[in-house]
Amino acid sequence: MDLFSAIDTDPVRQRMDELAKELDRLNYEYYMNDRSLVSDEEFDRMMRELQDLEQQYPELASPLSPTKRVGGEVNKSFRQVEHRFPMLSLGNTYSIAEIVEFEARTRKLLAGQEFSYTCELKYDGVAIGLTYKHGRLVQAVTRGNGAVGDDITINAKTIPTIPLQLRGDYPDDFEARGEVVYPFEAFEAMNRQREEEGQEPFANPRNAASGSLKLQDSAECAKRKLMFCMYFMMAPDGISIPDTHFNRLEYARQMGFKVQPYIKECKNINEIKEFIEYWDKERWNLPFGIDGIVIKVNQTPLWDALGLTAKSPRWAIAFKFKAERVSTPLESISYQVGRTGVITPVANLRPVWLGGTTVKRATLVNAHFIANMDIHIGDHLFIEKGGEIIPKVVGVDLEQRKQGSMPVQYIVRCPECGAQLVRAEGEAGHYCPNADGCHPQIIGRLEHFVSRKAMDIESLGPERLELLYSAGLVKNVADIYDLKREQLIGLGTDATIDSVKSSSTLQEKSADNLLAAIEASKQVPFERVVFALGIRYVGEVGAKKLARYFKNMDALMVASEEELAQVEDVGEVTAKAISEWFLNPLHRQIIARLKNAGLQMNGKWKVESGKLEGMTFVVSGVFEHFSREEIKADIENHGGKVSGSISSKTTYLLAGEKMGPEKLKKAEKLGVPIINEDDYLKKVRGEI
Ligand code: IVH
């Protein structure tokens, strides 16, 4: 039998090898050379084939397989490991004069020797060290305190610019160091998505990169589109590597590392200054953030001669760019009304050039922000753009304040509909309570309802919604499902519906397309219907959790605040907002009409059994066989509920490793039984 299976797996092994090699090659061409050799579909197909084979024949799966790029392995905890070579930091300065001093001192210490400097970018990200043995990545560790860092190998493997297997010639044992950065475009897209889902956005790409490397689920990390910029290479005694920093990086590039081309060998201080000045201006044209320039002595044998100070080498220094800050007059304040009625004050500034763009506006956040900064009418405000991309108001330029100027008075009425603004207790923001009579709120809600992640009625853009609203045809989301073909065709005559003077056939076609899109939206799953309602604080993730917990609209509608707060990630404030939303008779009427129209009001999930029916679990910690999300889905697939907080209604606390002590304490206090992963599996299989 063994003999047979050994023979049988040979062609499988061959196919897996072939797929892995091809996927590696395609990845390399894509990320290193910006060349796409096959379609995305073809790439995904190959990846899936390899994943399937690895699942069927786990003994044949390579730890360096390109499937690791997709993630899926769970970091149970980040093991602390000691660095083989301590990760030193660099002396740094904001002053060119100190760079001049550094250069003069170095020249003096190396008197009589031929040498040069390398100038390169100081990447603004998270430093990691990668150990390669026999051409394979064996470990990735964060800087930590320089002596000990976190083992983040599983997540590092998902970063396409980190080679898993080196190419061509390479040293048998060495460490590659570099910075993991979050490119601006990917960062902004990710933050937009987080905001849509009601999650707190990351303050800047560096924080986001750092948070991503610490994700427990490597598949999540794979989605983050991080990039590794290599800047350093070192090898143990006895292993030979090139003897200039410049050539080391060139060597690394040939091995398959992403080494940025912006490195220059400089002969003297003038060339160094020129490099610094160039990048101080140009840095905002890079696709990722840098916060300075690093200058190193190029000839590595001279490093020993120069030695170290207490914590940094004498052969290198970092010049840091100042966060750019300007002062510009505040011309006026606009107050924007969001779809949930929230008011956001926005400073209209005299346009000013800052960090590569013209800044005309910046948020003033809320009334507290304005009061805290004590902003007066006509003040000049300091605007900064540091590691952050979004310009921020950081203070008032008091030197420019005119005598007798008055503090800004926050508005008391909605700028759109005139309703008296309200400020909920404990909240810093004001909002307009006139949800059903305030234009931007009505249109905002309609836009949200039809948006891609909600009902996805693509052909109903903002202009058409405005048109339908002003024609009195759509006043709320339920009206969308009552639209008739004749109404739409008649509407197009002023050309707005097709944006060109449209012929009647065009209008008819366009009306039919719209009606078809509306019809198709009736199949959108229940959880997205919940999201589409646009209840305050209920983002995409929250809606999913509510839908899974309550299973249908009827149950969700009648849930008490207390019950709502049981749902994971639903706090008291959100629970109150949901409960109030459903108590509104107009909203109940809308729900009834949507139900009549045939929208999905029940969740359809893969149900494996009803064994956990009536039970509510709280899940905490890290598990061996499941990721946390998987185990929660498993509970729900067996009819159970998952709640985020322990109460007397909790049936079990399902505890993994590293569970929070608070949860444990609360469970003990309330007498909630605590079970582990094994107990859980037995329960699902009906053994206890
Ligand atoms: S060289 C021993 N080069 O800046 C010298 N560092 O304190 C090793 N950094 O945390 C560092 N870009 O992570 C070097 N091109 C670059 C760099 C760079 C960013 C980071 C590094 C370290 C800090 C310097």
Residues whose N, C-alpha, C, O or C-beta is under 5 A from the ligand:
A	BS01	IVH	L88 S89 L90 E120 L121 K122 Y123 A127 E179 Y231 V294
